Amino acid sequence: MHKQIILNLPVKDLDTSKAFFSALGFTFNPRFSGENAAFMNIVDGSIEAMLTTEPFFQSLTGKPVANARQANEVVICLSCESRAEVDSLIAKAAAAGARIPHPPEDHGYMYDQGFEDIDGHLWNLVWTAPQA
């Protein structure tokens, strides 16, 4: 039934957020991007995010935009193909200015670590052993 997930995330500065996520290897579709929003591909057309300026985001919902540095409504969790991919993306996020709130958690069958992007949104990267 559902073939695509599109997250809508408010950002303070669209160009700065695009640079941050580009440093992690994500790409943007210019056809669906403009001065108020940028359409970011996370997983080959099946998971994407629309990064929107905070005023534009608020115009869509009619509700105040939460300050993600003070409160959180969601944690975005992405599966990775290996522990090395988790570590690589965390290193890229840190180099691009992310806050790393905790060391990696290794449960043997599962390995994960998270980061807080430059707007305060929480992302978790997880690898799970195939036999788990």
C-alpha positions as a Python dict, from the first residue, in 0.01 Angstrom:
ca = {
    (1, 'M'): (0, 0, 0),
    (2, 'H'): (244, 270, 114),
    (3, 'K'): (558, 302, -96),
    (4, 'Q'): (719, 614, 35),
    (5, 'I'): (779, 793, 364),
    (6, 'I'): (826, 1169, 356),
    (7, 'L'): (918, 1346, 678),
    (8, 'N'): (857, 1719, 708),
    (9, 'L'): (1112, 1891, 931),
    (10, 'P'): (1128, 2261, 1017),
    (11, 'V'): (1474, 2417, 994),
    (12, 'K'): (1607, 2755, 1098),
    (13, 'D'): (1829, 2814, 793),
    (14, 'L'): (1757, 2611, 480),
    (15, 'D'): (2096, 2657, 315),
    (16, 'T'): (2284, 2564, 633),
    (17, 'S'): (2067, 2254, 680),
    (18, 'K'): (2121, 2151, 317),
    (19, 'A'): (2497, 2184, 364),
    (20, 'F'): (2481, 1978, 685),
    (21, 'F'): (2288, 1690, 528),
    (22, 'S'): (2492, 1705, 207),
    (23, 'A'): (2801, 1646, 424),
    (24, 'L'): (2634, 1321, 540),
    (25, 'G'): (2589, 1213, 178),
    (26, 'F'): (2219, 1291, 134),
    (27, 'T'): (2110, 1444, -196),
    (28, 'F'): (1838, 1695, -285),
    (29, 'N'): (1585, 1696, -566),
    (30, 'P'): (1579, 2047, -715),
    (31, 'R'): (1244, 1978, -887),
    (32, 'F'): (1070, 1978, -550),
    (33, 'S'): (1285, 2239, -378),
    (34, 'G'): (1266, 2616, -358),
    (35, 'E'): (1337, 2909, -131),
    (36, 'N'): (1118, 2769, 151),
    (37, 'A'): (1184, 2397, 122),
    (38, 'A'): (1433, 2136, 4),
    (39, 'F'): (1337, 1778, -84),
    (40, 'M'): (1604, 1546, 57),
    (41, 'N'): (1651, 1186, -55),
    (42, 'I'): (1741, 959, 236),
    (43, 'V'): (1686, 611, 90),
    (44, 'D'): (1653, 583, -289),
    (45, 'G'): (1308, 735, -331),
    (46, 'S'): (1144, 538, -51),
    (47, 'I'): (1235, 759, 246),
    (48, 'E'): (1267, 1132, 198),
    (49, 'A'): (1244, 1449, 400),
    (50, 'M'): (1110, 1790, 314),
    (51, 'L'): (1324, 2041, 501),
    (52, 'T'): (1115, 2355, 537),
    (53, 'T'): (1187, 2695, 680),
    (54, 'E'): (1019, 2740, 1016),
    (55, 'P'): (775, 3012, 893),
    (56, 'F'): (670, 2795, 597),
    (57, 'F'): (633, 2488, 821),
    (58, 'Q'): (413, 2687, 1060),
    (59, 'S'): (196, 2804, 770),
    (60, 'L'): (127, 2437, 687),
    (61, 'T'): (17, 2341, 1036),
    (62, 'G'): (-118, 2660, 1189),
    (63, 'K'): (55, 2554, 1511),
    (64, 'P'): (371, 2693, 1668),
    (65, 'V'): (694, 2520, 1568),
    (66, 'A'): (849, 2332, 1858),
    (67, 'N'): (1202, 2421, 1954),
    (68, 'A'): (1371, 2084, 1897),
    (69, 'R'): (1662, 2190, 2117),
    (70, 'Q'): (1426, 2211, 2416),
    (71, 'A'): (1158, 1951, 2341),
    (72, 'N'): (1134, 1657, 2108),
    (73, 'E'): (838, 1498, 1940),
    (74, 'V'): (1008, 1233, 1730),
    (75, 'V'): (1334, 1040, 1691),
    (76, 'I'): (1411, 954, 1330),
    (77, 'C'): (1567, 608, 1317),
    (78, 'L'): (1749, 484, 1007),
    (79, 'S'): (1870, 130, 961),
    (80, 'C'): (2226, 82, 841),
    (81, 'E'): (2389, -209, 660),
    (82, 'S'): (2682, -242, 901),
    (83, 'R'): (2841, -114, 1219),
    (84, 'A'): (3093, 63, 997),
    (85, 'E'): (2810, 254, 825),
    (86, 'V'): (2676, 365, 1164),
    (87, 'D'): (3023, 485, 1266),
    (88, 'S'): (3084, 654, 931),
    (89, 'L'): (2758, 850, 936),
    (90, 'I'): (2813, 952, 1300),
    (91, 'A'): (3163, 1077, 1211),
    (92, 'K'): (3026, 1274, 916),
    (93, 'A'): (2747, 1421, 1130),
    (94, 'A'): (2993, 1527, 1401),
    (95, 'A'): (3226, 1683, 1144),
    (96, 'A'): (2930, 1875, 998),
    (97, 'G'): (2837, 2019, 1338),
    (98, 'A'): (2602, 1763, 1496),
    (99, 'R'): (2594, 1700, 1868),
    (100, 'I'): (2660, 1338, 1962),
    (101, 'P'): (2457, 1281, 2283),
    (102, 'H'): (2592, 939, 2382),
    (103, 'P'): (2856, 681, 2285),
    (104, 'P'): (2757, 389, 2062),
    (105, 'E'): (2551, 115, 2224),
    (106, 'D'): (2666, -237, 2136),
    (107, 'H'): (2423, -513, 2232),
    (108, 'G'): (2598, -778, 2020),
    (109, 'Y'): (2299, -835, 1790),
    (110, 'M'): (2234, -461, 1757),
    (111, 'Y'): (2461, -158, 1736),
    (112, 'D'): (2336, 199, 1743),
    (113, 'Q'): (2428, 559, 1800),
    (114, 'G'): (2249, 886, 1750),
    (115, 'F'): (2310, 1247, 1670),
    (116, 'E'): (2128, 1575, 1708),
    (117, 'D'): (2128, 1773, 1383),
    (118, 'I'): (2194, 2146, 1370),
    (119, 'D'): (1825, 2221, 1431),
    (120, 'G'): (1799, 1988, 1730),
    (121, 'H'): (1619, 1698, 1556),
    (122, 'L'): (1727, 1358, 1690),
    (123, 'W'): (1844, 1087, 1451),
    (124, 'N'): (1932, 731, 1551),
    (125, 'L'): (2138, 500, 1331),
    (126, 'V'): (2105, 129, 1395),
    (127, 'W'): (2254, -193, 1259),
    (128, 'T'): (2092, -524, 1348),
    (129, 'A'): (2263, -860, 1290),
    (130, 'P'): (2090, -1062, 1019),
    (131, 'Q'): (2038, -1354, 1257),
    (132, 'A'): (1868, -1133, 1519),
}
